[in-house]
């Protein structure tokens, strides 16, 4: 077996990484859109507080926030 990855395998992994990154960005965008709707509408203050707490404490979101 070759020591280095084949070009086909490398292309596959890069493609998979790109698709995963796009999925994460879409998910983060959806979350921000929903929280923005709650802030603007002020229709459900309790849900807004829960959403903001979740946003503040979810360690999985931190890598998605642009610097």
N, C-alpha and C positions, 0 to 999 in steps of 0.2 A: 504494500500500500504506500502511496506517495506521502511524503512528509507534509506537503502543502495541500490546501484544499483545491479541488478542481474548480475551474472557472464556472462551471454550471452550478456547483454547490454554493460558491460565493455569490453568484447572481441571485440564486434562490434566497439566500439569507438576507441579502440587501433588500430584495423585494419584500420579504416578510417583515423586516424591520421598518421599511417605509410604510407598509399597510398598517402595521401596529401603531406607528406614530400618528398617522392620519386618523385612525380610529380614536386614539386618546385625545387628539385635538378636537375632533368632532364632539366627543363626550364632554370635554371641558367647556366647549362653546355652548352646548345645550344647557349645562348646569348654570353657567353665567347668564344665559338668556332667561331661564326660569327664575333665577334670583332677582334679576333686573325687573321682570314683570311683577314679582311680589313687592319690590321696593316702590315701583311707580304706582301700582294699583292700591297698595295698602289694604288689600282685601282680606288678608289673613295674617295678622301680626304674629300669632303663635307659630304658624308655619314658617314665616320669615325668620323668626328667632332661631328655630330649629335648623333651617337651611344655613344661616350664617354660622351657627355653632359647628355644623358639619363641615362647612367650608374651612373654618379656622382650624379644625382639629384633624382633618383627613390628611394623613401623611402621604397618601398616594397622589394628591393634587399638587403638592409643592414642586415636583420636577416639571410640571406643565406650565407653571407661572413664568411669563417672560420677565427678564431682569431689566 
